[in-house]
Amino acid sequence: MTYDFIINTENVNEFYYRVLTDGIDYTQYMRNPVVLFMHEREFQKKDEKKGTAVIGRCIKLWKKGTDLVATIEFDMDDEFAATIAGKVERGFIRMASMYADVKATTTDPELVLPGQLYETVTKCKLVEISIVDIGGNDGAIRLSRDGNQLKLQKINLENKNDMSLKTIALALALSADSGEDTVLKEVQELKLAKEKSEKKANDLETEIKSIRLSAATTLVDKAIQLGLIPEALKDSQLKSFEGDFDAQKVILSKLIGEKETANGQGGDQSKLKEVILAGKTTTTIGDTEESFDYLQKHNTVKLAKIRDEQPEQYAKLAKDYAAGVRHTNK
């Protein structure tokens, strides 16, 4: 008759410590895998009715995640062992635990779990496994060191906080033994410096936007004055500068420069100026709907789309418009 028992978990037990499963050495134990009841050996028995101290054997030890599981076979030829086996079979006893000889422990904060008050057992040697009536962490673990009962060292939680403070101090380029006030002062100064830096960056961004808006307005007003852009498209033209200021500046500056150069020439250019400013003469192109004149009167959405997606075509249309090209219905 065999049963599986969890003999160790890595949770914090009722005694406020824990044992790491990977650190349990059970090689020697498996050479003589005795199973006792309540961790009592033959010479420790106080009740002769218990029969022999050994009530079974462990035929397999295996890991299930971070749990250590034992497959136990009871000695059914022993009356007391058979009684315990019957209680296990009927569900009256469900727990087993290990007796381990501790080889190494640590107070490393990284291994401390919530609720843990004593150091973590990182290495130990399995001595025996017992069936128990009440467990400690799903297994009432019994510990010793070199055969003597072991009392684990209590964790200094203040040291844990000091380690965190030390880590923060070093990260701030302060000495490792800096006090809490010194660390907090440095943190506050860094926070203040960050806030000042962010404000300075925001102020600079606002100033740049203001300068660019002023420059864009000057260019657009000039273009409107020269007849390159109709007044109705002023806002949308300024909006386009927000998307790509440099590109819009290059395009509009080029158009303005070409227009001013053309206006500076004599003869036909004087006549062209008269056409643009006075509106006395126009060059018509029939009923095409692709002229700047037509689009700005009847389809400003399409004109804006050409400006955004086809800047070269937009520049050509604007240039034609400045040269006096107008739409007439026939």
Secondary structure, DSSP 8 states (H G I E B T S, - for coil): -EEEEEEE-SS--TTS-EE-GGGEE-TTGGGS-EEEETTB-GGG-S-GGG--S--EEEEEEEEETTEEEEEEEE-TTSHHHHHHHHHHHTTS--EEEEEEEEEEEE--GGG--TT--B-EEEEEEEEEEEEESS-SSSS--EEEETTEE----B--HHHHHHHHHHHHHHHTT--TT--HHHHHHHHHHHHHHHHHHHHHHHHHHHHHHHHHHHHHHHHHHHHHHTTSS-GGGHHHHHHHHHH-HHHHHHHHHHHHHHHHHHHTS-THHHHHHHHHHH----EE-TT-S-SHHHHHHH-HHHHHHHHHH-HHHHHHHHHHHHTTEE----
